[in-house]
């Protein structure tokens, strides 16, 4: 019988159930809790993975490296729009490298952690303002609001973290089969 790889169980309730960040308005608090949960889930499920597993694409799923880069870089882009700005050439260049392979595990986690910290700082500022302020996204200037962008930061982050967890589970299961 094959031995399965064990991942530590969650040690406490999800961030939104901890009664934290009560000094932050509700919409921003929910976004901040989603970012906290993203960090915890990535640490929990990707912690056991090796460098080479970060770029693997089991069952043709996108790699964990892609998702980690995409999560923080898309948060940066969405928050730029929420701040009423358009994307810089550096942000557009970074977008084009999200699928690149070969970034070390350490560098991926460092970018992920820094990106989430930066996003949380920006969410706190934006969440204290008028969430109904109109904003425009992309070259087509699609209409939304500050609040809509903040909610999408949380939604988009959690969607990709779910894919990270799924991919990590597949990789861990494949490792256990060997």
Beta strands, then each sheet from edge to edge (+ up, - down):
strand 1: 134-137
strand 2: 142-145
sheet 1: 1+ 2-
end
